[in-house]
Amino acid sequence: MARVAVIGAGVVGISTAINIQEHMPGSQVTIIADNFNQATTSVGAGAWIVPWAPGVDDATQRKWGRTSMDYFIKLAVSEESADSGASICMGIHYSVEPETPPYKHLMLSFDPLSKESAEKLNLGKFYCFTYTTVVVDMRTYLYWLMARFKARGGAVQQRKVKSFQELEAEYDVVVNCAGLGAKALTGDEKLQPMRGQMLRVSAPWVKHFLHSSNSFYFIPNVDNVGIGGIKTVGDYDTSVSHDTSKHIWENITKLWPPLKKARPLWEWTGLRPHRVPPRVEPEVIRYGNKSLKVVHNYGHGTTGISLSWGTAVHAAELVKEMFAPTSRL
Ligand SMILES: Cc1cc2nc3c(=O)[nH]c(=O)nc-3n(C[C@H](O)[C@H](O)[C@H](O)COP(=O)(O)OP(=O)(O)OC[C@H]3O[C@@H](n4cnc5c(N)ncnc54)[C@H](O)[C@@H]3O)c2cc1C
């Protein structure tokens, strides 16, 4: 029986663990993490599904993007929608300069918004388009994913892994889905924190999203609206800045006055694991006369929820290849 350890219980770790169970029936998969659910970065994300990442070659981009998008659409239109927190949502993208997003072809709909319509929405000074995608309530989705993993016989351990080597005796393959924690495990200099801050408000009258690549945005979830727009690379500060919240609030309500009467719920800060490109690849690590097979799957940056399923399928394929008799690793 193949023994596989997955480090990380964020969206990337749990999705990868489930895909290994699916690709390798009979394997024993264990998720090892120091933080779960509310203590992960994943739980605080928006989360739009816009599956694209910078620096990835075209073929891989297509594979990750299409696999993720098809998975999330299927979930959002299934009877699991309520339990998983995935639903179809339409919204508006705005920018100061014209933009053609690289994920355009993956969206359920994508249409430029006429100048006249943008003016009616008080967005006349921007270039706008509307699109339809999936929005995921992460406080619901993470629990649903974990329940799916456990129902298939998955095991869970809470502890911090200090080095891959400590897992060598117990597991045949280790999968590194540690998010920003992968920096300490691998020494990868390309991996950086990208700090974000969100306000959550109650505004049940808001049914669409307003999206921007580099400015303020809002996104409706099951029982709240998430408002954000902060991306600071290299900043490790996980405390909430009330000045930043005020700044976000003033800007978004200027842009979208219907939010002015929203009731504040909570504020949250998270560090995105930023890496160009995300790292999904196998490695054999040698310790004297011993060795350990590792598959890395980390560094998803601003689109970790969006890419989670596509990169998880890819990582699970790499794990399966490591057990193939013809494997050269
Ligand atoms: C404000 C904000 C808004 C966002 N909005 C969106 C969005 O709309 N759409 C989107 O696609 N993405 C969004 N993201 C990005 C997304 O949240 C991340 O890319 C994603 O959550 C990364 O997931 P992960 O599983 O790699 O990392 P994490 O969720 O950080 O999980 C890492 C896991 O690894 C474990 N770990 C780390 N090191 C160790 C160790 N040494 N030993 C044991 N366990 C370890 C941790 O405990 C944790 O369980 C947003 C992020 C932020 C901050």
The ligand as a Tripos MOL2 file, in Angstrom:
@<TRIPOS>MOLECULE
LIG
   53    58     1     0     0
SMALL
NO_CHARGES

@<TRIPOS>ATOM
      1 C1         -7.1560   38.8580    0.8850 C.3       1 LIG1
      2 C2         -7.0180   37.6470   -0.0110 C.ar      1 LIG1
      3 C3         -7.9770   37.4120   -0.9840 C.ar      1 LIG1
      4 C4         -7.8470   36.3290   -1.8500 C.ar      1 LIG1
      5 N1         -8.8080   36.1100   -2.8110 N.ar      1 LIG1
      6 C5         -8.6620   35.1010   -3.6930 C.ar      1 LIG1
      7 C6         -9.6370   34.8760   -4.7060 C.ar      1 LIG1
      8 O1        -10.6330   35.6130   -4.8170 O.2       1 LIG1
      9 N2         -9.4390   33.8350   -5.5740 N.ar      1 LIG1
     10 C7         -8.3600   33.0210   -5.4900 C.ar      1 LIG1
     11 O2         -8.2300   32.1180   -6.3150 O.2       1 LIG1
     12 N3         -7.4250   33.1870   -4.5360 N.ar      1 LIG1
     13 C8         -7.5360   34.2120   -3.6360 C.ar      1 LIG1
     14 N4         -6.5830   34.4170   -2.6730 N.ar      1 LIG1
     15 C9         -5.3640   33.5860   -2.6890 C.3       1 LIG1
     16 C10        -5.5390   32.2780   -1.9300 C.3       1 LIG1
     17 O3         -6.1170   32.5240   -0.6730 O.3       1 LIG1
     18 C11        -4.1970   31.5490   -1.7490 C.3       1 LIG1
     19 O4         -3.4760   31.4750   -2.9520 O.3       1 LIG1
     20 C12        -4.4490   30.1230   -1.2510 C.3       1 LIG1
     21 O5         -5.2620   30.1550   -0.1030 O.3       1 LIG1
     22 C13        -3.1660   29.3680   -0.9700 C.3       1 LIG1
     23 O6         -3.5530   28.1120   -0.4830 O.3       1 LIG1
     24 P1         -2.5060   27.0890    0.1370 P.3       1 LIG1
     25 O7         -3.2510   25.8690    0.4670 O.co2     1 LIG1
     26 O8         -1.3170   27.0130   -0.7670 O.co2     1 LIG1
     27 O9         -1.9720   27.8350    1.4490 O.3       1 LIG1
     28 P2         -2.5870   27.9850    2.9290 P.3       1 LIG1
     29 O10        -4.0410   28.1830    2.9240 O.co2     1 LIG1
     30 O11        -1.7450   29.0390    3.5780 O.co2     1 LIG1
     31 O12        -2.2870   26.5950    3.6050 O.3       1 LIG1
     32 C14        -0.9730   26.1980    3.9430 C.3       1 LIG1
     33 C15        -1.0650   24.9840    4.8490 C.3       1 LIG1
     34 O13         0.2530   24.4750    5.0470 O.3       1 LIG1
     35 C16         0.4510   24.2690    6.4460 C.3       1 LIG1
     36 N5          1.9000   24.3580    6.7280 N.ar      1 LIG1
     37 C17         2.7750   25.2980    6.3010 C.ar      1 LIG1
     38 N6          4.0130   24.9940    6.7220 N.ar      1 LIG1
     39 C18         3.9140   23.8480    7.4410 C.ar      1 LIG1
     40 C19         4.8460   23.0300    8.1540 C.ar      1 LIG1
     41 N7          6.1540   23.3200    8.1760 N.pl3     1 LIG1
     42 N8          4.3830   21.9220    8.7930 N.ar      1 LIG1
     43 C20         3.0700   21.6000    8.7800 C.ar      1 LIG1
     44 N9          2.1470   22.3330    8.1130 N.ar      1 LIG1
     45 C21         2.5720   23.4360    7.4550 C.ar      1 LIG1
     46 C22        -0.3720   25.3600    7.1060 C.3       1 LIG1
     47 O14        -0.6210   25.0580    8.4680 O.3       1 LIG1
     48 C23        -1.6220   25.2840    6.2380 C.3       1 LIG1
     49 O15        -2.4400   24.2270    6.6640 O.3       1 LIG1
     50 C24        -6.7190   35.4600   -1.7440 C.ar      1 LIG1
     51 C25        -5.7910   35.6650   -0.7210 C.ar      1 LIG1
     52 C26        -5.9290   36.7440    0.1440 C.ar      1 LIG1
     53 C27        -4.9080   36.9530    1.2230 C.3       1 LIG1
@<TRIPOS>BOND
     1     1     2 1
     2     2     3 ar
     3     2    52 ar
     4     3     4 ar
     5     4     5 ar
     6     4    50 ar
     7     5     6 ar
     8     6     7 ar
     9     6    13 1
    10     7     8 2
    11     7     9 ar
    12     9    10 ar
    13    10    11 2
    14    10    12 ar
    15    12    13 ar
    16    13    14 ar
    17    14    15 1
    18    14    50 ar
    19    15    16 1
    20    16    17 1
    21    16    18 1
    22    18    19 1
    23    18    20 1
    24    20    21 1
    25    20    22 1
    26    22    23 1
    27    23    24 1
    28    24    25 2
    29    24    26 1
    30    24    27 1
    31    27    28 1
    32    28    29 2
    33    28    30 1
    34    28    31 1
    35    31    32 1
    36    32    33 1
    37    33    34 1
    38    33    48 1
    39    34    35 1
    40    35    36 1
    41    35    46 1
    42    36    37 ar
    43    36    45 ar
    44    37    38 ar
    45    38    39 ar
    46    39    40 ar
    47    39    45 ar
    48    40    41 1
    49    40    42 ar
    50    42    43 ar
    51    43    44 ar
    52    44    45 ar
    53    46    47 1
    54    46    48 1
    55    48    49 1
    56    50    51 ar
    57    51    52 ar
    58    52    53 1
@<TRIPOS>SUBSTRUCTURE
     1 LIG1         1 GROUP 0 **** ****
